[in-house]
C-alpha cells in the first residue's frame, strides 16, 4: 500500500495528505463545537427543570401535606399555563409511598396509580444530559420545611434541541467537506505549480536517449534560487557526463587501434613469409614451365599461399568492419581471432588451446564479443610471458553465452582488477582494454567473473541471450 502511494505524483500526494490533515482538523473542530452545543443545551434544560421543580415544591408543600388533590391539580394547571406547555409536557406529584396524587395528564398517570413505571429511566435534575431520546424524565423529592413529603416527576420535551444538534452536525459536515475539497483543489494546483521544476528535472533525467539532457536556459526558474541552483548543478553534471562519455569513446577507439597495432608486426610475418614463397614459386614457373610435374606442384603452392593471404586479409577486414554490430557471434569469428592472435603467441613461444564448438551460432552480437575476446587474450598473453600457456573456452546454453580466457601468469594486479570489475571511475592507463571489456559487458547486461586457483587465472564473461520470437 505504501509503495502504491509513493508511485503517485508528489503534487497529488501533498494534496491528499493536506486534505487528510484538514479532515482530521475538521472532525476535531466539529467535535468541539457539538460538545459545546450539547453542554449549553444540557444547562438550558437543567435550569428549566430546576426552576419548575423548585417552584412546585414551594407551592405544593401544604397541599400535599393536607392531601388536597384538587388544589394540587389546580397548582399543576397554573404551572403548565405559565410554561405554556412548550417543553414540560407532563408533571406528576406522588406521596412518599409512590402513589400518584395528581398529574397534568390523568389518562397516562391516573390518581392513586403507582409512579414506579415512570421513574425507571428518570434522572435527578443535576444529572440531566440530552441523549438520542426526544423526551427526558426528571425525578426530584418534594421537600417542605426541610423534610421530604413526596415526589415530583417532570417530563421534558427535547425534540427541538435534538433537531438543532442534527442541523448543526449537517452544516458542519457539509461546510467541512466543501471547505476541505475546495482547499485541497487549491492546494493541488499550488503544489503542482511549486513542484513544476521537479517535473522538468524528471523529464530531463528520463529523456529516453540513455544520456542526460541539459535543461534549456529558458526553463530554469531564476526567480527561485534553490531550483535555479539545482538546475544549474544538473546541467553542469550533464555536461560532465557527456564529456566523460566522449572521452571514453575516444579511449575505446584508441585502445582498439592500439590492440590491432600490436598484432600488425606479427601479421607482417604472416604476409611476408607466403609472399617470399610465392615469389620463389613464380620464379620456378618461369624456369621450369616445360615440366608439368613442377608446374603442378608450384601451382598448388601458389594456391595455398594465396588462400593464406586471403584468410589473413579477411580476418583483418572483419575485425575493422563497422557493419558487423548486429550480426550474431559464430564459430567462424573465433577462427578469425585465432588467425589474428596466433602469430603473436608463436612469437613469444606461447601455446594456446582453443575449445570452441564448430559450426555453431552462439547468439550474442559478434563485434563486441570479438573485441572482448581480443582484449582479454592480449592481457592474458602479456601476463603469461614467454612460453606461457593460454586457453579459450566458449559455450552457449540455458539462455546465456559464456567466454573464458585462461593463462598461467601471476594474476591481475589490484589496479587491473579494479579496471575490469570495479564500478568507480578510473584514470586512463593500466591493462590493455580492461575498462573497455567492463563497459562492453555492462552494455550487454552481462557479468565478469574473476577466478584465481592452481596457478591459473580465469576470466569468464557471461552475457544473456536475447529471446527470439
C-alpha positions as CSV (number, residue, x, y, z in Angstrom):
1,X,0.0,0.0,0.0
2,X,2.8,2.4,0.9
3,X,4.6,1.6,-2.4
4,X,1.5,2.4,-4.4
5,X,1.2,5.7,-2.6
6,X,4.8,6.5,-3.4
7,X,4.1,6.0,-7.1
8,X,1.5,8.8,-7.1
9,X,2.9,12.1,-8.3
10,X,4.3,14.2,-5.4
11,X,1.9,17.1,-6.1
12,X,-1.1,14.8,-5.7
13,X,0.5,13.2,-2.6
14,X,0.9,16.6,-1.0
15,X,-2.7,17.5,-1.7
16,X,-4.0,14.2,-0.4
17,X,-2.0,14.5,2.8
18,X,-3.2,18.1,3.2
19,X,-6.8,17.0,2.7
20,X,-6.4,14.2,5.3
21,X,-5.0,16.6,7.8
22,X,-7.7,19.1,7.2
23,X,-10.4,16.4,7.6
24,X,-8.8,15.4,10.9
25,X,-8.8,19.0,12.0
26,X,-12.4,19.5,10.8
27,X,-13.5,16.4,12.7
28,X,-11.8,17.7,15.9
29,X,-13.2,21.2,15.5
30,X,-16.7,19.8,14.8
31,X,-16.5,17.6,17.9
32,X,-15.6,20.6,20.0
33,X,-18.5,22.6,18.5
34,X,-21.0,19.8,19.1
35,X,-19.7,19.2,22.6
36,X,-20.1,22.9,23.4
37,X,-23.6,22.9,21.9
38,X,-24.5,19.9,24.0
39,X,-23.2,21.5,27.2
40,X,-25.3,24.6,26.5
41,X,-28.4,22.6,25.8
42,X,-28.0,20.5,28.9
43,X,-27.5,23.6,31.0
44,X,-30.7,25.1,29.5
45,X,-32.8,22.0,30.1
46,X,-31.4,21.6,33.6
47,X,-32.2,25.2,34.5
48,X,-35.7,24.9,33.2
49,X,-36.3,21.7,35.2
50,X,-34.9,23.0,38.4
51,X,-37.0,26.2,38.2
52,X,-40.1,24.2,37.6
53,X,-39.5,21.7,40.4
54,X,-38.3,24.3,42.9
55,X,-41.4,26.4,42.2
56,X,-43.7,23.4,42.6
57,X,-42.1,22.4,45.8
58,X,-42.9,25.7,47.4
59,X,-46.4,25.9,46.1
60,X,-47.4,22.2,46.6
61,X,-46.0,21.6,50.1
62,X,-49.1,22.5,52.2
63,X,-51.4,20.9,49.7
64,X,-49.6,17.6,49.7
65,X,-49.5,17.6,53.5
66,X,-53.3,18.0,53.6
67,X,-53.8,15.5,50.7
68,X,-55.8,18.2,48.9
69,X,-55.8,16.6,45.5
70,X,-57.9,19.3,43.7
71,X,-55.6,22.1,44.9
72,X,-52.7,20.1,43.6
73,X,-54.4,19.7,40.2
74,X,-55.1,23.5,40.2
75,X,-51.5,24.3,41.0
76,X,-50.2,22.0,38.3
77,X,-52.5,23.6,35.7
78,X,-51.4,27.1,36.6
79,X,-47.7,25.9,36.4
80,X,-48.3,24.4,32.9
81,X,-50.0,27.5,31.8
82,X,-47.1,29.6,33.0
83,X,-44.7,27.5,30.9
84,X,-47.2,27.5,28.0
85,X,-46.6,23.7,27.7
86,X,-43.8,24.2,25.3
87,X,-41.2,22.0,27.0
88,X,-42.8,20.5,30.1
89,X,-45.2,18.0,28.6
90,X,-46.3,16.3,31.9
91,X,-45.8,16.7,35.6
92,X,-46.7,14.1,38.2
93,X,-46.9,14.6,42.0
94,X,-46.8,11.5,44.3
95,X,-46.6,10.9,48.0
96,X,-43.7,9.3,49.8
97,X,-45.2,5.8,49.1
98,X,-45.1,6.4,45.3
99,X,-48.9,6.8,44.9
100,X,-49.9,9.5,42.4
101,X,-51.8,12.3,43.9
102,X,-52.2,14.4,40.7
103,X,-50.8,14.9,37.2
104,X,-51.2,17.1,34.2
105,X,-52.1,14.1,32.1
106,X,-54.6,12.0,34.2
107,X,-55.1,9.5,31.4
108,X,-51.4,8.5,31.4
109,X,-50.9,8.9,35.1
110,X,-54.3,8.5,36.9
111,X,-54.8,9.3,40.6
112,X,-53.9,6.5,43.0
113,X,-51.7,4.7,40.4
114,X,-48.1,3.9,41.1
115,X,-45.4,6.2,39.9
116,X,-43.0,3.3,39.5
117,X,-43.4,2.8,35.8
118,X,-42.4,6.4,35.1
119,X,-39.3,6.5,37.2
120,X,-37.4,3.6,35.6
121,X,-35.5,6.0,33.2
122,X,-35.8,9.2,35.2
123,X,-32.8,11.2,36.4
124,X,-32.1,13.8,39.0
125,X,-32.2,17.5,37.9
126,X,-28.4,17.9,38.3
127,X,-27.8,14.8,36.2
128,X,-29.8,15.9,33.1
129,X,-28.0,15.1,29.8
130,X,-29.7,15.0,26.4
131,X,-29.2,11.8,24.6
132,X,-31.0,10.5,21.4
133,X,-34.3,10.3,23.2
134,X,-36.8,13.1,22.4
135,X,-38.2,13.1,26.0
136,X,-36.4,13.3,29.3
137,X,-37.9,12.4,32.7
138,X,-36.7,14.3,35.8
139,X,-37.4,13.0,39.3
140,X,-36.9,15.1,42.4
141,X,-38.1,14.8,46.0
142,X,-40.9,17.1,47.2
143,X,-39.4,18.8,50.3
144,X,-41.4,21.1,52.6
145,X,-40.0,22.7,55.7
146,X,-36.8,20.6,55.4
147,X,-38.4,17.2,55.2
148,X,-39.5,15.1,52.2
149,X,-43.2,14.7,51.8
150,X,-43.5,13.3,48.3
151,X,-42.0,13.1,44.8
152,X,-42.3,15.3,41.7
153,X,-41.7,13.8,38.2
154,X,-41.5,16.2,35.2
155,X,-41.4,15.0,31.6
156,X,-39.4,17.4,29.4
157,X,-39.6,17.5,25.6
158,X,-36.1,18.0,24.0
159,X,-37.0,17.1,20.4
160,X,-36.3,20.7,19.2
161,X,-32.8,20.5,20.8
162,X,-32.1,17.2,19.1
163,X,-33.1,18.8,15.8
164,X,-30.7,21.6,16.5
165,X,-27.9,19.1,17.0
166,X,-28.7,17.3,13.8
167,X,-28.9,20.5,11.9
168,X,-25.6,21.7,13.4
169,X,-23.9,18.4,12.5
170,X,-25.2,18.5,9.0
171,X,-24.0,22.1,8.5
172,X,-20.6,21.2,10.0
173,X,-20.3,18.1,7.7
174,X,-21.3,20.0,4.6
175,X,-19.2,23.0,5.5
176,X,-16.1,21.0,6.4
177,X,-16.5,18.7,3.3
178,X,-16.9,21.6,0.9
179,X,-14.1,23.6,2.6
180,X,-11.7,20.6,2.5
181,X,-12.5,19.9,-1.1
182,X,-12.0,23.5,-2.2
183,X,-8.8,24.0,-0.2
184,X,-7.5,20.6,-1.4
185,X,-8.0,21.6,-5.1
186,X,-6.4,24.9,-4.4
187,X,-3.5,23.1,-2.6
188,X,-3.1,20.7,-5.6
189,X,-2.8,23.5,-8.1
190,X,-0.4,25.4,-5.8
191,X,1.7,22.3,-5.2
192,X,1.7,21.4,-8.9
193,X,2.9,25.0,-9.6
194,X,5.5,25.0,-6.9
195,X,6.8,21.5,-7.9
196,X,6.7,22.1,-11.7
197,X,10.5,22.5,-11.8
198,X,10.8,18.9,-10.4
199,X,8.7,17.7,-13.4
200,X,11.1,19.5,-15.7
201,X,14.1,17.9,-13.9
202,X,12.4,14.4,-14.1
203,X,11.8,14.8,-17.8
204,X,15.4,15.7,-18.3
205,X,16.5,12.6,-16.4
206,X,14.1,10.3,-18.3
207,X,14.7,11.7,-21.8
208,X,14.7,8.2,-23.2
209,X,18.0,8.7,-25.1
210,X,20.1,7.0,-22.4
211,X,22.0,10.2,-21.7
212,X,21.3,13.2,-19.5
213,X,19.7,16.1,-21.4
214,X,20.7,19.6,-20.2
215,X,17.8,21.8,-19.2
216,X,17.3,24.7,-21.6
217,X,18.1,28.1,-20.1
218,X,14.5,29.3,-20.7
219,X,13.2,26.6,-18.4
220,X,15.4,27.4,-15.4
221,X,13.4,29.3,-12.8
222,X,15.6,32.2,-12.0
223,X,13.1,33.6,-9.5
224,X,13.5,30.5,-7.3
225,X,17.1,30.5,-6.0
226,X,17.0,26.9,-4.8
227,X,15.6,25.4,-8.0
228,X,17.8,27.6,-10.1
229,X,20.9,26.3,-8.2
230,X,19.7,22.7,-8.6
231,X,19.1,23.1,-12.4
232,X,22.5,24.8,-12.9
233,X,24.2,21.9,-11.0
234,X,22.3,19.4,-13.0
235,X,23.3,21.0,-16.3
236,X,27.0,21.0,-15.1
237,X,26.7,17.3,-14.3
238,X,25.1,16.5,-17.6
239,X,27.9,18.3,-19.5
240,X,30.5,16.4,-17.4
241,X,28.8,13.1,-18.1
242,X,28.7,13.9,-21.8
243,X,32.4,14.9,-21.8
244,X,33.3,11.7,-19.9
245,X,31.3,9.6,-22.4
246,X,33.1,11.3,-25.3
247,X,36.4,10.7,-23.6
248,X,35.6,7.0,-23.1
249,X,34.6,6.6,-26.7
250,X,37.8,8.2,-27.9
251,X,39.7,6.0,-25.5
252,X,37.9,2.9,-26.7
253,X,38.8,3.7,-30.3
254,X,42.4,4.4,-29.4
255,X,42.7,1.2,-27.4
256,X,41.1,-0.7,-30.3
257,X,43.7,0.5,-32.8
258,X,46.5,0.0,-30.2
259,X,45.4,-3.6,-29.9
260,X,45.4,-4.1,-33.7
261,X,48.8,-2.3,-33.9
262,X,50.3,-4.8,-31.5
263,X,49.3,-7.5,-34.0
264,X,50.5,-5.7,-37.1
265,X,54.1,-6.8,-36.7
266,X,53.1,-10.5,-36.3
267,X,50.7,-10.2,-39.2
268,X,53.6,-8.8,-41.3
269,X,55.5,-12.1,-40.8
270,X,52.3,-14.0,-41.8
271,X,52.1,-12.0,-45.0
272,X,55.9,-11.7,-45.8
273,X,56.5,-15.5,-45.5
274,X,53.9,-16.5,-48.0
275,X,55.0,-13.7,-50.3
276,X,58.5,-15.0,-50.3
277,X,57.3,-18.4,-51.2
278,X,55.0,-17.0,-53.9
279,X,57.9,-15.1,-55.5
280,X,60.0,-18.2,-55.5
281,X,57.1,-20.2,-57.0
282,X,56.7,-17.6,-59.7
283,X,60.4,-17.8,-60.5
284,X,60.2,-21.6,-60.6
285,X,57.3,-21.4,-63.1
286,X,59.4,-19.2,-65.3
287,X,62.4,-21.6,-65.3
288,X,60.5,-24.9,-65.5
289,X,57.5,-24.0,-67.5
290,X,58.1,-27.0,-69.7
291,X,57.9,-29.5,-66.8
292,X,54.3,-30.4,-66.0
293,X,55.1,-32.0,-62.6
294,X,56.9,-28.9,-61.4
295,X,54.2,-26.6,-62.7
296,X,51.5,-28.7,-60.9
297,X,53.4,-28.6,-57.6
298,X,54.2,-24.9,-58.0
299,X,50.5,-24.1,-58.7
300,X,49.5,-26.0,-55.6
301,X,52.0,-24.0,-53.6
302,X,50.7,-20.7,-55.1
303,X,47.1,-21.7,-54.3
304,X,47.9,-22.5,-50.7
305,X,49.9,-19.2,-50.2
306,X,47.2,-17.1,-51.8
307,X,44.5,-18.8,-49.7
308,X,46.5,-18.0,-46.6
309,X,46.9,-14.3,-47.6
310,X,43.1,-14.2,-48.3
311,X,42.3,-15.6,-44.9
312,X,44.6,-13.1,-43.2
313,X,43.1,-10.1,-45.1
314,X,39.6,-11.3,-44.4
315,X,40.3,-11.5,-40.7
316,X,41.7,-8.0,-40.6
317,X,38.7,-6.6,-42.6
318,X,36.2,-8.4,-40.4
319,X,37.8,-7.0,-37.3
320,X,37.5,-3.5,-38.5
321,X,34.1,-3.6,-40.2
322,X,31.5,-1.3,-38.6
323,X,28.5,-3.2,-40.1
324,X,29.1,-6.3,-38.0
325,X,27.5,-4.9,-34.9
326,X,24.1,-6.6,-35.5
327,X,25.4,-10.0,-36.7
328,X,25.3,-12.9,-34.2
329,X,28.5,-14.5,-33.0
330,X,29.6,-17.6,-34.9
331,X,32.4,-20.2,-34.6
332,X,34.0,-18.6,-37.7
333,X,34.5,-15.4,-35.7
334,X,36.8,-17.3,-33.3
335,X,38.6,-18.7,-36.3
336,X,39.4,-15.2,-37.4
337,X,40.6,-14.3,-33.9
338,X,42.8,-17.4,-33.9
339,X,44.3,-16.4,-37.2
340,X,44.9,-12.8,-35.9
341,X,46.3,-13.8,-32.5
342,X,48.4,-17.0,-33.1
343,X,51.4,-15.1,-34.7
344,X,51.7,-13.0,-31.5
345,X,51.6,-16.1,-29.4
346,X,54.1,-18.0,-31.6
347,X,56.5,-15.1,-31.5
348,X,56.5,-15.3,-27.6
349,X,56.8,-19.1,-27.7
350,X,53.3,-19.4,-26.1
351,X,50.9,-22.3,-26.5
352,X,47.2,-21.6,-26.8
353,X,44.3,-24.1,-26.5
354,X,41.1,-23.3,-28.3
355,X,37.9,-25.1,-27.2
356,X,35.3,-23.6,-29.5
357,X,32.4,-25.7,-30.8
358,X,32.5,-25.8,-34.6
359,X,29.6,-24.7,-36.8
360,X,27.6,-23.0,-34.0
361,X,25.8,-19.7,-33.7
362,X,26.3,-18.5,-30.1
363,X,23.7,-15.8,-30.1
364,X,25.2,-12.5,-28.8
365,X,26.4,-9.8,-31.2
366,X,29.7,-10.7,-32.8
367,X,31.5,-7.3,-32.9
368,X,31.5,-6.6,-29.1
369,X,32.3,-10.2,-28.1
370,X,35.2,-10.3,-30.6
371,X,36.6,-7.1,-29.0
372,X,36.2,-8.5,-25.5
373,X,37.9,-11.8,-26.5
374,X,40.8,-10.0,-28.3
375,X,41.4,-7.6,-25.3
376,X,41.3,-10.5,-22.8
377,X,43.7,-12.6,-25.0
378,X,46.2,-9.7,-25.3
379,X,46.2,-9.2,-21.5
380,X,46.5,-13.0,-20.9
381,X,49.4,-13.1,-23.3
382,X,51.1,-10.2,-21.6
383,X,50.6,-11.8,-18.1
384,X,51.7,-15.3,-19.2
385,X,55.0,-14.1,-20.6
386,X,57.4,-16.1,-22.8
387,X,56.5,-19.8,-23.1
388,X,53.2,-19.3,-21.3
389,X,50.1,-21.3,-21.7
390,X,46.7,-19.8,-22.7
391,X,43.3,-21.3,-23.2
392,X,40.0,-20.0,-24.7
393,X,36.6,-21.7,-24.0
394,X,33.2,-20.7,-25.3
395,X,29.8,-22.2,-24.7
396,X,26.2,-21.3,-25.1
397,X,23.1,-22.7,-23.3
398,X,20.4,-22.0,-20.7
399,X,19.8,-18.5,-22.1
400,X,23.4,-17.4,-21.6
401,X,26.7,-17.3,-23.5
402,X,30.0,-17.7,-21.6
403,X,33.5,-16.9,-22.8
404,X,36.5,-17.9,-20.6
405,X,40.1,-16.8,-21.2
406,X,42.8,-18.6,-19.0
407,X,46.5,-18.1,-18.5
408,X,49.2,-19.3,-16.2
409,X,50.6,-15.9,-15.4
410,X,51.0,-14.3,-11.9
411,X,47.4,-12.9,-12.0
412,X,45.9,-9.5,-12.3
413,X,47.1,-6.6,-10.1
414,X,44.7,-4.9,-7.8
415,X,44.6,-1.9,-10.1
416,X,43.9,-4.0,-13.2
417,X,41.2,-6.0,-11.3
418,X,39.5,-2.7,-10.4
419,X,39.5,-1.7,-14.0
420,X,38.0,-5.0,-15.0
421,X,35.2,-5.5,-12.4
422,X,35.1,-2.2,-10.5
423,X,32.5,0.5,-10.9
424,X,34.2,3.6,-9.8
425,X,35.7,6.0,-12.4
426,X,39.4,5.3,-13.1
427,X,42.1,7.3,-14.9
428,X,43.3,6.2,-18.3
429,X,46.1,3.6,-18.4
430,X,46.6,0.1,-17.0
431,X,45.7,-3.2,-18.7
432,X,45.0,-3.2,-22.4
433,X,41.3,-2.6,-22.9
434,X,40.3,-3.9,-19.4
435,X,37.9,-1.0,-18.8
436,X,36.6,-1.4,-22.3
437,X,35.8,-5.0,-21.6
438,X,34.0,-3.9,-18.4
439,X,31.9,-1.3,-20.3
440,X,31.1,-3.6,-23.2
441,X,29.9,-6.4,-20.8
442,X,27.9,-3.9,-18.8
443,X,26.2,-2.6,-22.0
444,X,25.2,-6.2,-22.8
445,X,23.7,-6.7,-19.3
446,X,26.3,-9.4,-18.6
447,X,28.8,-10.0,-15.8
448,X,32.5,-10.7,-15.4
449,X,33.8,-13.5,-13.1
450,X,37.5,-13.5,-12.0
451,X,39.0,-16.7,-10.5
452,X,42.5,-17.5,-9.4
453,X,43.4,-21.1,-8.4
454,X,46.1,-23.7,-9.1
455,X,48.4,-21.1,-10.6
456,X,45.8,-20.2,-13.2
457,X,43.8,-17.0,-13.8
458,X,40.4,-17.5,-15.4
459,X,38.3,-14.6,-16.5
460,X,34.7,-15.5,-17.6
461,X,32.3,-13.2,-19.4
462,X,28.7,-14.2,-19.2
463,X,26.1,-12.5,-21.4
464,X,22.4,-13.2,-21.5
465,X,21.0,-14.2,-24.9
466,X,18.2,-12.2,-26.5
467,X,14.9,-14.0,-26.9
468,X,13.8,-14.5,-30.5
469,X,10.1,-14.8,-31.4
